[in-house]
Amino acid sequence: QVQLVESGGGLVQPGGSLRLSCTASGFPLDQYHIGWFRLTPDKEREDTSDREGISCISSTGNTYYSDSMKGRLTISRDNTKNTVYLQMNGLKPEDTAVYFCAKGSAYLREPFGKSWSRYNRYDQWGQGTQVTVAS
């Protein structure tokens, strides 16, 4: 059974850091492109089209970041644990959101252009982990 499980969210003060984890079962992460998305509180959780793509690591190890969070994110992968990590630094209150990881579909191919950030290029999603940035 293909499954993605996010963890590592929580409450953090402005300027703080968190490392999110995305652990896969049922498939090898290093053979797929894995993206991170977020959904802010003003959006509907059930509507995947509202999710903002913030980072991606390709099967070949290339990394991609959104302009909104570039410089504050580092995505990485540990093949031995079948896990992708998202290190987030310098967090701001506006980063408060539910963060999701997703598995790229067959329609997501390098060179990506901006396609890595489009929700409809992913076919499996985790349940999300809440990140709250507040003092």
N, C-alpha and C positions, 0 to 999 in steps of 0.2 A: 504494500500500500504506500503510495507516494504521499509524503507528509512533510510540512515545514513547520517548525515551532520556533517562535521568537521568544527571547528572554532578555533580561537586563534593564528593562525600563524601571522607572521610579520617579521619585520627587528629588529634584536637584535645585540648588540655588543658582541664580543668574551668574554666568561666568564659570560654572562648574562643568564637569565632564561625565559622560556615561559611555560604556561600551555595550552595544547591543549584540546579541548572538542570534544566529539563524541556523538551526540544526536540522539536517534533512534525514529522512529515512525513506527507503524504497528506491533510491537512485543515488548515483555518485555525483556530488555537487560539482566536482572539478570537470565534468563533461558538459555542464550547462552554464549558461549565463544567468547570474543571480542579481536581482535588483532589490533596492530598498526604496520604499515609498512611505509617505506619511499622509495622514488625514487630520486636518485641523478641526477643532471643536465645532466650527460653524458649518461643517459639511455632514452629509448623511453617510453613516458608516457602511450601509448596504450598497451604495453607489460607487463602484470601483473607479468610475471615470473621474471622480473628484480627487483621487489620490495623486499626490505630487511625487514624481520620480526624483529622488535625491542622489542616488548613487547606484553604480552597477560594477560588477566584476565579471569579465568575460571568462569563458572556459580556458582561454589562453593566458589569462592573468592581467589583461589590460583593465585599467580602472577609469571610471567616469564619474563626474560630480556635477551637480546642478550649480548654476551661477549663484543661487540664493544661499547655498551653504558651502560653496567652494572655499578651501582654506581652513575649514573647521572640521572636515570629515576625513577619515582614512578608512578605506574598505580593505579587508584582507581575507584570506582563506586558509584554513588548516585542513588539509586533505585527510590527515590521520583521524581527525574528529568529525569529518564530514560537516564542517561548520564554517559559515561566513560571519565575519565580525564587522561591525560598524563602530568605529571610535568617533565620538562626537565631543568636541571641545568648544569652549567659549559659548555655552548654551545661553539662549535668550528667551524671555517669556514667550515670544512669538514662535518659538520652536515647540511649544506645547502641542502635542498631537499623539495620535496612535500611529506607531511605526510598524510597517509590514515588510516582510521579505517575500519575494516571488521568484518563481522559476521561469526562465525565458522559454517561449514557445519556438516551434520550428520557423516562425516568421521573423524571429529576431536573429539577424545575421550580421557579422562584421563585414565591412565597416559600418558602424551603427549610424553615424550622423547623430541626430537627436532621437532616433527611434528607441534607444535604450530607456528613455524616460516615459515612454507611452504605455499606459496601463494595458492596452490591448495587445501588447507584444508578449504578455506573460500568461501562462495557463494554469499555474498552481500558486495558491496564496496561503500564507500562514494566517493565524487568527489575530495577530497583532500584539504589540506590547505598548502600554501607556507610558509616555514621557511627559512629566509635568515640570515646568521650569518656573519657580516662584520663590519669593523670599518669605 
